Amino acid sequence: MPIDVTRNEFDQLKTRVEIVEVEGEKMVTRHILEQSRRNGDDLAAIKSRLDRHDQRFDNLERRVDGLERHVKQDLPTIIRDVMREVLDEHDKSR
């Protein structure tokens, strides 16, 4: 069932559609921009936390490396002292 539309009605409808298209695009653009900002803030917070964890891990790694060097240097002395104690205890028990 075709409906006759006057030129004036058509122009009014066209204007309304253009407004909806433009405003709709603006709304979508604003929404995307808002989400990008939120996600950007979240990503920045995550990166900051990750950087802190990296620093803590690096500090821990340096401490373990230092401990490893210390143990390697002192290991012969530690073994010698333990063996002396064991042998002394063994001799006392005889």
Secondary structure, 3 states (H helix, E strand, C coil): CCCCCCHHHHHHHHHHHHHHHHHHHHHHHHHHHHHHHHHHHHHHHHHHHHHHHHHHHHHHHHHHHHHHHHHHHHHHHHHHHHHHHHHHHHHHCC
